[in-house]
């Protein structure tokens, strides 16, 4: 062969290579390069965006149209390892290396819920077709099923003997399939939690599985390089697909169920005709392992993600896929309180002093099969001496439409939430109550270390005689004595600072006295400030009228300054305003605010504290409101009989006299504790 002939053959080889290369790439729409290898990718339910998880520990959302980055979702340094979309596309569930299940709001890109229950890192997650439940699994071998809106741990599915690598709900929501490192394919009945199918599916670990859209088939693949298509009805292998030369990491059925996409360690993506069992397309664009593939909802596109740091989108329009109608699932979830009647005191955060608590509710119009109580997201159980058992309620039938349900529970100290989960018709219908918030206060602990600091702005008189005539000093003796009696009951000590004489109302004196009083303030201490007198609004800021003021020379104590002297280190901050502005007239450049304005602005000032309250008294009576507050420390005021006199219970006494108002941020704020 002479040089010219050799050159001709070389040209032909190059052209053939280019043609082949072009054919392999011809269906690729676009490529997105990343800084780190990819772990997973999928389309949103509306097909408008792509969502990827990468080794850079972020979730990214991309435009399908042009590949533009829309948002980056980041939680912590651990990073996410698996994702799934809710059916409506509003939420993403992720499984993380930090063991948590996270629910993300797609619109804001923020984690809105975090479920803790796994002992080891996660590898896979799945949304129920209703969108009300999510399943998670990983290295601890258990499959956990959660009620998505509030994080109740509904079920724990056991039986897997090694890491669970893949789970997926059936399209009708009745079953969940799992596969992993113990080589077995298992199918669980969600209602009973029982395994209805279990068989060794592969010689080496299963890395991926996928349900067909009609629920008739399950595809499994893994480290033995084979794909098996299982007939769900017969529980037999329908097809074994061969063609990959290395481990298979990802499987995904087309929306019409006719095709299956696969990818793996041989860097290729293959499209299979399920009925014929043949490989009809092979895409070779990735240079490293294909970790994930996903069809678009309309079947016209396929997305792939790889360890080579690329996301590639492929044109699948030649397959002419027509999505089948989604299988209807039969599960009605009613998440409202119409079926449950609780005590009115449980409509807000409820405080108790005793850890033993009788929790009662009336369940309406439900002939239920089962009722379960969840305490802090887990079904309530007790140790009976030998084992931990689920606690069952005492149920008393009231009539044909109502039943009284009662639980005797023992609460841990701190904030608790309780929720009822009622099922009927073999879990076809599920009724879930609103969350009930109960704060079990460890008064024994608080009385050993926390202090109450009371600061009273209660001037004896005003420099200006005209203002003095409009003002009446309240005697705070009984009030202070009532709070002093809480020493060794709620607080270790009760410390009082009175601003009453005129010389104490100079600003430097106020600042120095407050700073000296609170210099050793701890986060677990409490502050209560009382303001008795007049309030002024200046430049949209709320101020207290200094008693050293005159009609011509107004001197103001800005309330935000007083609060700033104290700082934000403490969690509990209370304010009592004794509003007395009636008939007050001063310079027109100042605004004499209405009672509601004073109340709203004070509420805004204290909202930065975790536990805060504001009491406002409109002093329209000759009676001393502080003496009434002091006398409220008795059993007749304790309407909910929890031995705690709360702000709202005191207001029940004050309101008829003073048209008083209060705000506790929807928390039942304790004020007194009644000794037994």
N, C-alpha and C positions, 0 to 999 in steps of 0.2 A: 504493500500500500504506500503510494507516494504521499508527499506532504499535502498536496491539494485535496486528495481524497480524504485523508485524515481530518483535514480542516472542515470538510463538508459534513463528515459524521459528527464532529464536535459541535458544529452549529446545530445539527438536528437534535442532538442530545440536550443541548441547552434550551432549544425551543420546546422540546417535549417536557423538560423539567418545568419550564416557565408556565406551560399550558396546564400541567398537572397541578402545580402550585396555585395557579389562578383558579382552577376548578375547586380546589380544597377551600380557598378563601372566598369564593364568589358569593356565598350566602351571608358573609359577615357584614353587619350593618355599621357598627362602630366599636371602637375599643377605648376603654378608660384605664389609664395606668395609675397605680397606687404606689405609695411609699413602702408598703409592707404586703406580705402575702395575704390572700383572701381566704376566708373560712366558709362563708355562705352568702347566697344572694337569692332574692325572690322578687316577684312583681307584687305591687299593691293590688287589692281586689278590683279596683277600677282600671287597672292596666296603665295608669298614667305615670307611675313612678317605679323606680327600682330601689330596693333596700339591700345594702350589703353590710356584712360584718367582716372586719379585718383584724390582722395581728397587731394593728396599731391601736387596738382596744377601743375602737369607736364603731358606731353604727352610722352609715351615711345613706342619705336619701338623694336619688338622682332623677333627673327628668328623662323619660323615655324618648322624648322627641329629639333632643339634641345632646343628651348626656351631661347636661349642666348639673353641678352640685347644688342641691336645694338646701340641705341642712346636714349638720353633723351632730350626732347625739353622743354625749359622753357622760358617764356616771362616776366611775372611780378608776383607780389604777389597775384593778383586776382585769377588766375587760369582759366583753360578752362572747359567747361561744356558739349560741344558737338563737334563731329568731323565728317568729310566726306572726302573721297578721290576724287581727280580728276580722270576722266576716264583713263588717261595715267599713273596714279600713281606717277606723278612728284610732285604734290602739295597736301597739306592737308588744308582744310578750318576748322577753329575752331570758335566756339562761346564762348564768355567769360562772366564771371561775371562783367567785367569792361565795358560791353556794346559794345565792339569792335568786328568786324569780322576780323579774321586774316588769311592771306594766308602764309603757311609755305613751304619752299623749302625742300623737303624730303632729298635731297642729302647733304645739308649743315646743316639742322636742324635749320635754321634761319627764322624769320618772314620777308617776302619780301614785304608784303603789309598789310596795316591796314585800315579798312573802318569804319568810325564813322557816325552814323546816328540814332541809336536806343536811346531811352530815358531811357530804363531800361535794366536790365541784360538779356542775351540771354539764350534760352533753347534748340534750335535746329537749324541745318544747313543742306543744301543739295546742291550738285553739279548738274548742268544741264548736260544731256548726251553729249553735245558738248564740255563740259569743259570750255566754254567761260563765263558762268554765274554761280553765286551762289545765293542761297536764305537763308535768316536768319529770325528768329522769336524768340519771348520770352515774357517777362512780359509786354511789352508795347502794345501787341495785334496786331501789324502790321507785315506783311510779307514784307521784303525789298528784292528786286532783284538787284544784282550788276553785272556790267560788270567786270569780274574777272581780266583781264590784267591791267586795270587802276583804277578800283574802282568807275566808274560812277554809281550813284544811278538811275537805269533805271526805276524802278517801285516801287510803294508802294501799296500793296494789303490790303484793309481794310475789315472789316465785322466781325472779331472775337471780341467777347465781353469780353473775359477774356484771361488770359495767354495762349499763343500757345505753346503746349507741343511737338508737332511733325509735321514736314512737309516733303514732299518728291515729287520730280519731277516724272511725268509719264515717262515710258521708251521711249516714242516718243518725250518727251520734250515739248509737247503742253500744258500740264496742271500741276498744283501743288495742292496736297491734304494737308489739315491741320486738326488737331484735338487738343483739349485742354480742359481747365477747364470749358468752357461754354457748354460742352457735345456734341457739334455739329461736324459732319464731313462736311467739305466744300471742293469743288473742284473749282479751278479758271482756267479760260482760260487765258493763259499767254499773248497772243497778245492783247486782249481787256482789261484784268484786271478784267473782270466781274466774278461773282460767277455763275457757271453753275449748281451747286448742293449744297444744304444745307439742312441737316436733323439732328434732334436730334438723336444721334447714341447710347448713353448709358445713364443710370440713374445717373452715377457718372462720374467724370472727365476722359477724354481720356488721356492715358499716352503714347501710341505708335500707329503707323500705318505703313503699308508696302504695296507697290505696288507689284503685281506678275510680273515676268519678261516679260510676254507678254502684260501687261497692262490691262488685262481683269478683274482683281480683286483688291480690296483694303481690307486689313485686319485691323481692329481696335480693341483695347483692353484698359482696364483701371481699375478703382477702383470698378466696379461692378462684377468683376471676370469672365466676359464673353468675348469671342472673337467673333466678327462678320465679316463674309466675305461678301463683297458687290460686286455685279455684276455691273461693271462700265457702261455697255451698257444700262441695264434696270434700273439702279439706285435703285435696290432693294436688300434686304438682301438675299444672296444665302445660307449661312449656319450660324448657331449659334453654337459655340463650347463651351461645358461645361466640366469642369474637374478640373480647378484650384480652390483652396479653399480660395484664397485671391487675392489682386490686381495684375493686369498684367502690367508689366513695359516695356516689350520688345517683338517685333515681327519681324520675318525675313523669307521671302519666300526662298525656295530652288531654285537653278539655273534652274531647269526644271519646276518650278511652281507647282509641284505636292504636295509638302509638305510645312508645315509652322512650324517654331520653335517658341516657346513662353517661357517666364520665368517671374517670379514675386515674390510676397511677401510670397508665400508658400515655397520658397527656391528650387522649382523644375523646371526642363526644360522638356517641353513636345513637342513631334513631332506629327503633325496631318496630316492625309490623307485628302486633301482638298475635293476631289470628294465624298468620303464616309462620311466625317465629323467625323471621328473617331480618337481617340488618340492611336497611334501605338507604341510609346516609351515614357518612362518617366525616366529621369536621376536625381538621388538624390545624389549629391556630395557636394553641397554648404550648408553651415550651416546658412546663412542669405540671404536676398533678392537678387534674380538674377536681375541685373540692365540692362544687355545687352547680346544679342546673335547675332551671325553672321555666315552664311555659307561661306565656302571657295568658290572661283569662280568655281572650278571643282566639288563641292558638296561632296567631300570625307571627309571633316572635318567640325566640328562645334566648335566655340569658345564661351565661356561664361565668363562674368565678374560679380563679386558679391560684396556686402557690407561686405562679410566675408574676404576681402582682397586677394582673389584668382582669377587668370585667369585659366580656365580649357579648355583643348582642347579634343574634343570627336571624336571618329572614326565613320563616317557615311557611310562607304563603303558598308554596307549591303543593303542600299537603292538603290544601282546601279543607281545613279543620272547621267543623261546625260544632260548637260546644253543646253538649247534651244538657237537658234541664236538670238542675241539681236535685238530688234525692231529698225528699222531705223528711225531716226528722220530727219525731213526736215527743216533744218535751216542752211543757208550758211552765215558765218561771215567773212567778208573781212576786216582785220585790217591793211591796208597799206595806203599810201598817194597817190597812183596812180590815185584815183578818185577825188582828191582834189588838187587845185593849189592855193598856198598862196603866198603872197609877200615874196621875198627872205629874207627880214629882219626878218620874223617870223620863219626862220629855226634855229634860236638860241634864247636864252632868250632875250626878247625885252623890252627895258625900255621906259616908257612914263612918262610925267610930269603931264598930264591932265587925270583926272579920266573918263572923257567922251571919248569914243573910238569907232570908226567905224571899225567893224571887217568884212572883206570881204574875200570871196573865190570863186573860179570858180569850180563848181561841174561838172564833166565830165561823159559823157556816161551813165547817170542815169536818167531814167524816174521814179522819186521817188514818193512814197506815202506821205512821211512825212520826215521833217528834224528838228532836235532838237539840240540846242546848250547847252552844259554843261559848267558851270563856277564853278571851284573848286569842281567838282564831282557831282554837283546838277544841274538840268535843270534850265536854266536862266529864272528868273521871276522878275516881278516888282509889287510894290503896286500901284494900280490905284486910291486910295482914299477910296475905300471900301473893296477891297479884293486883295489878291496876285494872279496874273495871269501869266501864261507862256507867254513869249515874242516870237512872231512869226517873222520870217525874211521877208525882202523885197526881192522878187525873180524876176529877170529880165532874160528872155530867150535871150541868145546870138544867138544860132542857134539850130538845131535839136539835137545836141550832147552836148551842154554846156549851163549852166545857171549861172548867177552871183547872189550869195547869200550875203545879207548884213544885219548885225545886228548893231543897235545902243545900245551900252552897257555902263553901269556905273560901274566902277571897284572899289573894295575896295583897300586901300593902301596895299602895300606889294606884295608878290609873288602870282601870279594867274596862273591857267592853264585852257585852253579852249580846248574843243574837240567837234567835230561834229559827230552826230549819225543819219545816213540816212537809211530809210527802204523803201522797195518796195515789191510788190507781197504779201501784207498782212503780212509783217515781215518775209517772207520766206528768203529774202535776206537782210542782214544788212551790211552797210558799215560804218566803223568807222575811222575817221582821226587820224593822230598822235596828240599827245598833243602839244599845242602851249603854250609856257611859256611867260607870260607878267609880268614884274615887274613895278608896279605903285609906283613911288617914291614920298614920302611925303617930298618935298624939303622945304616946309614951316616949318615942324618940325625939319628937319636936320639943317636948317639955324638958328634955335633958340638955338641949343645946341652943335652940333658937330664942331670940329676943324680940319683943314687940316695942318699937319706938313710936311714941305718940307725940306729935307736934301740934300744939293748939295755938291758932291765931285767934285770940279772944280778948280784944282790948277792953280795958275798964271804961274808957271814954274816948272822945275825939277832941282834939285841940279846938276845932271849930264848934262853937256852942250850937249853931244851927244844925250841924250834922249830928251832934250828940243827942239832940232832942229826937232825932229820927231813929236812934239806935238804942238797943237794950242788950246789955251784956248777959249772957246765959251763965248760970252757975253750973260748972262742969264737975263738981265734987262727986256726985253720985255716979256719973258717967265714968269718971276716972277710977273710982273705987271698984266699979263692976269689972273694968278691964284689968285692974290690979289683981283681982281675985283669980285671974287666969294664970297667974304665976304658979309654976309647978303643975299646971293642968294642961295648958296648951304651950306655954312659953317658959323658958328657964327664968326669964326676968321680964318685967314691964318697966320701961323707962319713959318718963314724961318730961317734955320741955314746953313750958308755958310762955307765950308772948302775950302779956297782959298790960303791963305798965308802959306808958308812952316812951320812956327812954330805951326800952327794948326794941322799939320799932325802927331804929335807924338801920339803914341797909347793911352797913358793915357789921353791926351787932347781930343782925339776923343771920348773915352769911357765916360769921365766926361761930355762933352758937350751934347752928345746924351742923357745920363741919366738925366741931368738937364732939357733938353728940354721936355722929355717925362715922367717926374715923375708924372704928373697929367693926364696921358693919360687915356681916357675912352674907353669903348668897341665900342662906336658909332663914335669915331674919325677915321681919315684916315691918312696914312703915304705915302709919295712919296719920294723915294730916287733917285737921279741922279748920275750916275758914268760916268765921262768924263776922258778918259785917256786910260791906258793899263791894260790888264788882263793877269794873270799868272795862270798856273795850277801847283800845288805842292802837291804831294802825293794824287792825285785824288781830291783835294779840289780846289775850285775856289777862287782866290785872286785878289785884286786890287793892282796895283803897287804904293807903297807909293812914292810921289814925292821927298822925302828925300833920295831915293835910288841912288846908283851909279851902273855902270856896274859891279864893283867888289864887291859891298856891297848891295845886294838886300834886301829890306825891304818890307814886304808884309802886306797888310790889308785883312785878310780873311773875305769874304763876309758873311759867316754864323755867324761870331762873331758880325759883325755890326748888323745883323738882330736879333741876340740873345740879344743884348743890349736893344733892343726895347721891346722884349717879344712877347707873342702870345695873349695878351689880346684883341687886336683890331681885327676887322673883315676885314677891307679894307687895302690892302697893295699893293703899286705899285712901280715898278722899271723901270727906263729908263737907258739903257746902251748906251753910245756913244762910239762905238767900233773904236779904232784908232791904232791898232797894226801894221799897215803896215810898213815893213822894220825894226821893232824892233829886236835887237839881244842881247841876254844876255847869262849868264852862261848856259852851256849845261844841268846842273842838273835840270833846270827849263824848263817847257814846255810852249811854246807860243801857246795857244789854237786857234783853228779855230773859226770863228764867230758862227757857229752852236753849238759848244761845250759850249761856253759862254752862249748862249741863253738857251740851254737845262738845264744846271746846275743852272742857275738863276731861271728858271721856277720851277725847283724841290725845290729850297730853299723857294719860296713863296707859294707853293701849300698848306701849312698847314693853310693858312688864308682862311676864308670862301669866301671872295670876293678879288680876286687878279688879277694883270695884270703885264705883262712884255712887255716893248717896247725895241727893239734893233735897233739902227741906225748904219749902216756901213758908217763911215764918209769918203766918197770917193769924196766929193764935197767941193768946197770952200764956199758954202753957209752955213750959220749958221742954223742947224736944229731946234734949240730952237726958233728961230724967226719965222720959218715956223709953228711950233706947236702953237706959240702965235697967229699968223695970221689966224689959222684954226678956231678961234672962230667967225665964220660968217655963214650966212644962206646958202651960196653956198656949204658949206661942209656938211650941214645937209641933206643928201640924202633921208633919210626916213621921213623927215619933222616932227619929233617929238619934236623939240625944244631942243633936247639933242645932243651935239657933243660927239660921242663915240670914243673909241680907234680905232675901225676898220675904222671909217670915217676919222680920222686923218691919219691913215696909207694909205688910198687911196691917200692922198696928198703927203706923204713922200716917198712912195715906188718907184715911177718913178725916184726919185732923188738919194735915198740912198739904194735902195734894202733892205728896212727895214723889220722887222719881228715883230709879236706881238702874245701874247697868253692871252686870258681872260677866259680860262676854259669854252669855249662855252657860255659865258655870254656877253651880250652887256654892256660893262663897260662904264658908263658915265664919261666924263672928263670936259666938259663945259655945262652950261645951258644958252640958249639964252633967254634973257628977251623979253617979248612981247612989 
